[in-house]
Structure formats: structure tokens, C-alpha cells
Amino acid sequence: MIGIFANAGAVMFGTAIGVIVRHFLTERYKNALWMVLGFAALCVGMQTVVATLPKSHYPVLFIISMAIGFPIGTALQLDERSNRWLNSHFSTKIGEGIATATFLDCIGALAILGPVYAATSGNQTMLYTNAMFTLVCAIIFGAGFGWGMLLETPLIFGWLLIIYLIAKFLSASFFSPAFITEMSIVGGILIIAAGLSLLKIREFKTVDMLPALIVPVIFFIILRLI
């Protein structure tokens, strides 16, 4: 569990450092920083998809996931509702920042296997490694978006805790390499969409895409049952 707390702490500590740095940045440099974040997200997302897509045993699953998840998110107006609340309490574009940071910190082998290994063997190494990556991201995002990035803390803590509890008390074998591959592909696409939005190349309602991550989970649950 200590590794999970380390990741949550990394968000808070990194955001605090970023906010301190933010005070020394003019609006011009803040806009430039948003572009850097956009390029970083775009590159990470593309690398994730390129690296994992050839390993997929279900090459159309990510298409099905997006085709089902995006319309559901659109119907529920997840992006509009979350941004309306966030923008009324924090700076503009904070919703994009939280979504992008959460995708980067929570989607990938480290963030999925880390709590699994911690639950089954007590090995916290992968969680600590993910915490270091999260710390760096939090500093950059904190400098770009301010204190609102602290809202990522319960998201990353809840994500890692849920995986930990499932692996500890239900089934660690559920988090198979095939499952992580399919989740990484869908997550990589979401990161690409977030990067394109930050770069203003094309506006995507990334929060509306979140239900797409549930589809692979349901798919692998059905596979286990049959």
C-alpha cells in the first residue's frame, strides 16, 4: 500500500513545486508550456499504441471499445459536465490538464502491474517507478495549470487502490499481458486525443472517451466466464 500512497504524494508534491515555478512564468510562457505538454502527450500516446498494437490478440477490440465508449460518454455529457464544474472553480482548460495527466499516470504497464505485484508479492518497485514518473508529470502540469491539478490525487489513488484490492482479494491472474496490452492501446489513443486537444490541432472531448476503457474490462470478464 505504501507505493500507492507514494503515487498520490507525488501528485501533491509535484503540483506544489509546479505552482511555485508557475509564479515566475508569464502568460506567454504558460501557453508555451501547454504546447510542450501537448507534444509530450502526443508522443507518449503514439509510442504506446505503436509498441502495443502488434502484440494484440484482438486487433479490433480497440475499435469496438471506442465505438461503444465514446457514444456513451457523449450521451452522458461527461466532458461538458466535468468541465463546467472545473472551470467554475479553477482556471480554464484545467479539465484537459487533469484528463491528460491521469491518462499518462494511470494507463500503462507500470500503473497496472505495480499494484498487482504489490498485492501478490509485496514488491513495490514498479509503484515507486511510476511515482517518479508521476512526480515529473505533476511538476510540469502544476506549472501549466495550477492548484487544480491536485484533483488528480484521488483519481490516481483510487485507480491504483482498486487494482490492488482486486489482485489481493479476487484474482491477480485477471491482469494478464493480453489485458494490459488491450488497455494500453485504448489508453494510448486517449492520450493522443488529449495531446491533439492541448495543441489545438483538433478539439476532442477526452472525458467523453473514458467509458472506452471499460469495454476491454468487460470483454476479459466475459472471456473468463466462458
Secondary structure, 3 states (H helix, E strand, C coil): CHHHHHHHHHHHHHHHHHHHHHCCCCHHHHHHHHHHHHHHHHHHHHHHHHHHHHHCCCCCHHHHHHHHHHHHHHHHCHHHHHHHHHHHHCCCCHHHHHHHHHHHHHCCHHHHHHHHHHHHHCCCHHHHHHHHHHHHHHHHHHHHHHHHHHHHHHHHHHHHHHHHHHHHHCCHHHCCHHHHHHHHHHHHHHHHHHHHHHCCCCCCCHHHHHHHHHHHHHHHHHHHHC
